[in-house]
Amino acid sequence: FPVTIARSFAGNYIGGNITQFRDFTGTLHSVNRLVKLDPFTGAVDTSFTPSFSLEATSENFEVTGITEDSNGNLYVTYKDFARPGGPASAIVYHHKLIKLDSNGDILAGPVSFSMNQGNADYRMDMFLSSEASEVVLYMANPNLTAYNGVARSGIVKVRQNLTIDTTFVVNLVGSFANPRVF
């Protein structure tokens, strides 16, 4: 399974469909799709316990993006999928953004966003920027089609409370239609 990584002075984060993580000492830790490591020693921070919704218990739950603001809050995207019509039915994906504090407690969200269903690229590139008097989050993936019901094409600008900045609209076409944020 693919993983996503975020680095900071407060901790290094690894997310994905991870339920166990073996640290450098060989100790196996149970984790809930997201693990925080001490940035200097690499030890698992056992005080960090992310509070995801009940769907995190699903084997189909996966963290797809992580970034941290200057206050130590995490912005985490994740997906879950189900087959509402039974095992032979089509897969329906659910994508969400959530804001967690440095201990993993929920501060805001989850907020739903939509992606093209047919493509396997669900990694979410995220970038925080200080603009005017607020920090904003840019989310980018070529398969992003809507955020909280508002149509978007590949990139969206989100405020700290996870509401969309509707004044930011990008119409990507041609070779620029596949945004990637680094």
N, C-alpha and C positions, 0 to 999 in steps of 0.2 A: 504494500500500500504506500502511496506517496505521503510525504510528510511536509509540513510547513514550519519554518523557523523564524524567530524574531530574536534579536540580540539587544541588550541594553546594559547599563551599569547596575540596574536593580536585579536583573536576572536574564537568563537565556531561556526561551520558551520553545518547546517542540510540540507540535500538534498534528493530528491525523486521526486515523482509526486505531488509536493506541490504548490498550487496556492494561499493558504491563510495560515497565521500563527497567532495564538492568543498568545500574550505575557503574562507575569505574571500579568500585570495590567488588563488584559481582553480586551485590544485593539486588534482588528483584522487588520492584515496587508496583503495587496496583495503582493505576492512574485512570482518570476519567477523560480520555481523549486529548488531554493537554497536561504537560508536565513543565515545571519551572526548575531550572538548575541554577545553582550559585554561579555567578559569572567568573569567580576567581578559583573556586575549588572544583566545580563541576558536580558537587553533591546535589541530590534531589532535595528541593525545598518542600518538606512534608507539611508545612503550615499552609501551603497553597493548595486549596481544594476548590476547583472551579464548580460553581453552582449552575449547571445547565438544567434545562427542563427535563422531564421524564424521558423524552425521546433519546437522551444520551445513553440510555441503557440498551438501546437497539444496536444490534451488530452492524446496522447500516449507517450509523451516525459517524460523521467524520468532520474534524476541524479542517477548514480549507484556507484560512488566512488569519494572521495575527499581526498586530502592531501595538505599540505602547506609546502613550503620551508622556509629557514631562512630569505629570503628577503620579505616574506609576499605574494609571488605568489602562486596561487592555481593551482593544477593539478586536473582536473575534468573529469571523464568519464561519458558518458550519452548514452542513447539509445532512439530510436524512432522506431515505426513500422508502417507499412502500409499494405493494401491489394490491390496491384496493379491491380488485376483482378476484383475488386468489393467486396462487403460484404461477399460473399460466398467463395472467393479465399483464398489461404494460406497466412499466415502472413509472411512478410519479415522484418527482424530486421536490423537496421543500428546502429552500435556502433561506438562511436568517443571519442577521447581524445582532450582536449583543455587546454590551459594554460591561466590563467587570472591574472591580477595584483590585488592588494589589494582593488581596487575600483570595480572590476568585469569587467574591460575592457580586450579585447582579446589581448594577447601577441603573441601567436602562435597557429596554428591549425585552424580548427579541422583536426585531422588525423584519418582515419578509421582503425578499427580492426575487426576481425571476431571471432565469437563464435559459438559453436554448437547450432543449431536452436532449437532442441527438448527439451532442459533442461531449466527450469525456473530460475536457479541460475545465474543471471546476475550481482550480486554484484562484484565489482572489488576491490581486496585487493591491496593497493599501499604502497610502502615503499621508502623513499628517503635515499640515502647513499652518503657520501663524499668519492670519490675515486680519487686518484692522484690529479689532479688540477680541477676536476669538480664534480658537484653534479649530480647523476644519479637517475632515477626513475625505480623501479622494479614494474611491474604489474603482478598480478597472479590471475588466476581463472582456475579451471579444464576444463572449456569449451572454453578457449582461443585457437584459431587455427591459427591465422595469425595477423600480425601487419603491416599495410600499404602495404599489398600484400606479405609480407615475412612470410612464414610458421613458426609457433612456436607451441610448445606443452605445454600449461598451464602457461608459465612464459615468460616474455620479459623484456629486459633492454633497457631503453629509455634515450637519452640525454636530456638536458634542452631545446634544440630547437625542441624537439619531434621527432627527427630522431632515428631510431633503431640502437643499437650497434650490428652489425652483427657478431662480434667476440664472443658474449655471446650466447651459444647454450646449452640448457639442454634437454636431451632426458629422459623423465620420463616414467617409466614402472612399472607394478605391483602395489603394495600398495603405491608407491610413485607417482602414476600418477594423484593424486588429490591435487595439491599444495595449501596451505593456508598460507598467510603471516599475522603475528600478530604484 
